[in-house]
Each structure stands twice: as structure tokens, then as C-alpha cells.
Amino acid sequence: MSTNAASVATQLSPARPDDGSKRRAYRGRFAPSPSGPLHFGSLVAALGSYLDARAHDGEWLLRIEDVDQQRTQRGAVDDILRTLDGFGFAWDGELVLQSRRLDFYHAALVRLQLDGDVYPCACSRREIAELSPRRSVDGGQVYPGTCRGGLAGGRAARAWRLRLPDQCLAFDDRVQGRHAQNLECAVGDIILLRADGQYAYQLAVVADDAAQGVTAVVRGVDLLDSTARQIWLQQRLRLPTPTYAHLPVVINAAGEKLSKQTRAAAVDPAAGSALLAAALNFLGHPVPQEISAGSLTDFWSWAIAAWSIERVPARRGVFPGEAIAGK
């Protein structure tokens, strides 16, 4: 390995425990994007990841995924922190902001460049749309590989793409079960550095999870289809792969996932245990009335003891109030 490659590898090494002993058995995280206040769907994801960590006597980290500055809403970070604190969530360690880690993502990209896993791409969205009839699992279009063999004469690079193989990558999800995806067919080579100079979510999340020593990812099922490409990226960067558990997402009456785009209402910490109980009911854990009407302290004590990932429904989306059956 060259000196430059060794330097990059050092920056990407997984986090070490403070005492120099073996890594903690469990380290989870919650990583919201500050594109607006937390809504009920966000609360469900936060609750599931938090309870899974605490039920395993593990750590729960908080990371703000603001690498996409165009989607960042002013004041949203402070609002998220106040909301989580108001509901009694307690995170371990310092808050991590992706916007302060751009050099770290650059190091990851350099490592991939040195290993030949990425290539420059000159294609615009319109050109891709004209050349690729296939739809990707993300709803976009599968990249047709135009620049895989090198840039055409007179073309300048707009972005950097990761080579994805024509092979099936499978993993076992703790909630959704066995999941397999042919990366080239389902997605096509993905962008890691965008034309506007911003690093893509897929690169940032993989680099951050490894650097923070995350061993278990519990998040919404809307990210299930991103997991195979993230595992491939972990393999190319020679990073450990955490376990994954994808929770069902909250949908509205129209069948749409609750989000800022669908104008989901912000949650209010004043609702206290009652709203947390509704979120836990959604995850297949009926909460006794005396707990949902009680103090936050009593709720958290009961919920951590009652939590079982096996009771979470293996479904993509659930409408609040719908009867939920576990596995």
C-alpha cells in the first residue's frame, strides 16, 4: 500500500473503545436529516433504535445527517435536539454533524480512487434519462454505464460513481428477513460525489457508521433498498458491516410515507408518554394504559424491559391505528 493509501486507510479505521479493550457488544445510532422538525414517523424510528440499544445494554449515538446542505432547514438541528430531549431520549457521546466531516468523506473517496473502485462521470440527468429505460429501486433510472470505460473526448467529469457488480448481494435483516439485490440491475453505478460538489448520503453514512463503531443499524424500511449497496461499499473500503433492522414506516391515509414532503405534523414533547406509547404500539408492543398515562421515567423503564425486535411487524408500511400483528 502506498503512503497516501495508508494515510487514507488510517482515517477510515473503525472507532476504538476508550479503554483499549474489545469493542462494545452493541452500539446503535439515530441519524435524522435536519430538513424539518421530527414527525411521528421520525419518532417511531428514534424509539425503535433507542430501545434496541438500551435493551442490549448498549450505546445510542446521535448523528445529524446534514451533508446535503440544500435540504437543511435553518433551526432544524436545535429543534430536533429539543424534541428528543423533551421526550427523554439520552444519547451517548458528542453529537456528530456530517457537515463538519467533509474531509473525512474526501478521504474515503480517495481510497476508492486509489483502488480503482470509482470513476469520473460526465453524464447529465437528461442524458441518463434518454439512454436508460430501466427504473431503479429508488424510483430513478438505472445508470447505463456510459462513462465506465472512460470519458468521451471533450467531456469533463461532473461526478464520481462507484462501480456496482452484476451479482446478487444478500443479507439477513432482523425485522424484514432475507433480502437480496442484484446491484447492477436494481441500481446501476451510484454517485458518491455529486456535480454540485456535495458528497452523497451513501458514502457519508458508510464512513460515519464505521468511524463511530456502530454495530447495529435500526432504521426505517424506506432505506432497506439502500442497504445492499452500502454493504458493497463497506466491503470495498474494507470496513465492518453492522447488523440491520428495518422498521415499518408510518404511512398516511393516502398510503404515502410520513415526511416533510407530505406535510407531516411535528411531534410535541408535551404529549409525553402518550405519544411514545402510540409509537411503541405501532412497533407491535401494546402499552398498558397506566404506562401510557404515566411519567416518562416509568415509560422508559417499562419499554426497555418489554422491547423485543421479534415483535416488530415485518411490513413496509403501517397506517397508525391499524391492528398490528407481530411476526
BELNORDA-V940965 format. One record per run of one state. SS is the DSSP state (helix for helix, strand for strand, loop for the rest). FROM is the first residue (numbers start at 1). TO is the last residue. If there is no record, write none. Layout:
ss->SS from->FROM to->TO
ss->SS from->FROM to->TO
//
This chain:
ss->loop from->1 to->2
ss->helix from->3 to->11
ss->loop from->12 to->26
ss->strand from->27 to->30
ss->loop from->31 to->38
ss->strand from->39 to->39
ss->helix from->40 to->55
ss->loop from->56 to->58
ss->strand from->59 to->64
ss->loop from->65 to->68
ss->helix from->69 to->71
ss->loop from->72 to->75
ss->helix from->76 to->86
ss->loop from->87 to->95
ss->strand from->96 to->97
ss->helix from->98 to->100
ss->loop from->101 to->101
ss->helix from->102 to->114
ss->loop from->115 to->117
ss->strand from->118 to->121
ss->loop from->122 to->124
ss->helix from->125 to->131
ss->loop from->132 to->134
ss->strand from->135 to->135
ss->loop from->136 to->140
ss->strand from->141 to->141
ss->loop from->142 to->158
ss->strand from->159 to->162
ss->loop from->163 to->167
ss->strand from->168 to->173
ss->loop from->174 to->176
ss->strand from->177 to->182
ss->helix from->183 to->186
ss->loop from->187 to->189
ss->strand from->190 to->193
ss->loop from->194 to->198
ss->strand from->199 to->199
ss->loop from->200 to->200
ss->helix from->201 to->211
ss->loop from->212 to->215
ss->strand from->216 to->220
ss->helix from->221 to->236
ss->loop from->237 to->242
ss->strand from->243 to->247
ss->loop from->248 to->248
ss->strand from->249 to->251
ss->loop from->252 to->256
ss->strand from->257 to->257
ss->loop from->258 to->265
ss->strand from->266 to->266
ss->loop from->267 to->268
ss->helix from->269 to->282
ss->loop from->283 to->288
ss->helix from->289 to->292
ss->loop from->293 to->295
ss->helix from->296 to->306
ss->loop from->307 to->308
ss->helix from->309 to->311
ss->loop from->312 to->316
ss->strand from->317 to->319
ss->loop from->320 to->327
//
